[in-house]
Amino acid sequence: MGTSKKSIKLSPGEMEIMSELWQHGSLTIAETHQSLGRPIGYTTVQTRLNRLVDKGLVKRSAERPARYSAAVSAASIGAHHLDDLVQRVAGGKVVPLVAHLIQQRALSAHELQELKEIVRRAEKQNKTRKASS
């Protein structure tokens, strides 16, 4: 079962399991349960893994015990969640969200340089789009 960008909705518990799969590659239910390192029911882990398989975000092997591995990258999930956040919190506008983050956190010189480079690339893309229109 594939997923469209719009259908990617992860609960915090599902996101926690995805993080373990991204970090470890593939895990059995028991290995996932152990890797979480906190009290959580084995059957809860099993249910969450099966839901992730049903959503097309995780692959289950045919071997026994089954091994589970991420079928999508952390970057793709992160991008979707960030797009959703921008839409829900800032009405689709990037500037208020970025301004808030910059004002609320101490940024290193390296982070500031990265942000400047991102803005330069965006300006260049904008000029390229206008020139090809």
C-alpha positions in Angstrom: 0.0 0.0 0.0 1.5 3.3 -1.0 1.0 6.6 0.6 0.3 10.0 -0.8 2.0 13.0 0.8 -1.4 14.1 2.3 -2.0 10.7 4.0 1.2 10.7 6.1 -0.1 11.2 9.7 2.0 9.8 12.5 1.1 9.7 16.1 4.0 10.5 18.6 4.2 6.8 19.3 4.5 5.9 15.6 7.1 8.6 15.1 9.1 7.1 18.0 9.1 3.7 16.4 10.0 5.2 13.0 13.0 6.9 14.6 14.2 3.5 16.0 13.8 2.0 12.5 15.7 4.8 10.9 18.5 4.5 13.5 18.8 0.7 13.5 17.8 -0.3 9.9 15.5 -3.2 10.7 14.2 -4.6 13.9 11.9 -7.4 15.1 9.0 -6.5 17.4 11.0 -7.7 20.4 14.1 -5.6 19.3 11.9 -2.5 18.8 10.2 -3.0 22.2 13.6 -3.3 23.8 15.2 -0.3 21.9 12.5 2.1 23.1 14.0 1.9 26.5 10.9 2.8 28.4 7.9 0.9 29.8 5.5 0.2 26.9 3.5 -2.9 26.2 4.8 -5.4 23.7 1.4 -5.6 22.0 1.4 -1.8 21.8 4.6 -1.9 19.8 3.2 -4.7 17.6 0.1 -2.7 16.9 2.0 0.4 16.0 4.3 -1.5 13.7 1.4 -3.1 12.0 -0.3 0.3 11.6 2.9 1.7 10.0 2.9 -1.3 7.6 -0.7 -0.7 6.7 0.1 3.0 6.0 2.9 1.9 3.7 5.6 3.5 5.8 7.2 0.3 7.1 8.0 -3.0 5.4 7.6 -6.3 7.1 9.8 -9.3 6.0 8.4 -12.7 5.4 10.9 -14.4 7.7 10.0 -15.4 11.3 10.3 -13.5 13.5 9.4 -10.8 11.0 11.8 -7.9 10.7 10.4 -4.4 10.2 12.2 -1.6 8.3 11.3 1.9 7.3 9.9 2.2 3.7 10.3 6.0 3.7 13.1 8.4 4.7 13.2 10.5 7.8 13.6 13.5 5.5 10.3 12.8 3.7 8.4 12.4 6.9 10.0 15.5 8.4 9.3 17.6 5.3 5.6 16.6 5.4 5.3 17.4 9.1 7.0 20.7 8.6 4.7 21.6 5.7 1.7 20.7 7.8 3.1 22.8 10.7 3.5 25.8 8.5 0.0 25.4 7.2 -1.7 24.9 10.6 0.3 27.3 12.7 1.2 30.1 10.3 -1.5 29.9 7.7 1.0 28.7 5.1 3.2 31.7 5.6 6.9 30.9 6.3 8.1 34.3 7.5 6.2 34.4 10.9 7.3 30.9 11.7 11.0 31.5 10.9 10.9 34.9 12.7 9.5 33.2 15.8 12.2 30.5 15.7 15.0 33.0 15.2 13.7 35.3 18.0 13.3 32.4 20.5 16.6 30.6 20.0 20.2 31.6 20.2 21.6 30.8 16.7 25.2 30.0 16.1 27.3 31.8 13.5 27.2 28.6 11.4 23.4 28.5 11.6 23.1 32.1 10.6 25.4 31.5 7.7 23.2 28.5 6.6 20.1 30.7 6.8 21.7 33.4 4.7 22.7 30.7 2.1 19.1 29.4 2.0 17.8 32.9 1.4 20.4 33.5 -1.4 19.3 30.2 -3.1 15.6 31.1 -2.8 16.3 34.5 -4.4 18.2 32.9 -7.2 15.4 30.4 -7.8 12.8 33.2 -7.8 14.8 35.2 -10.4 15.1 32.0 -12.5 11.3 31.4 -12.3 10.5 35.0 -13.3 13.0 34.9 -16.2 11.4 31.7 -17.6 7.8 33.0 -17.3 
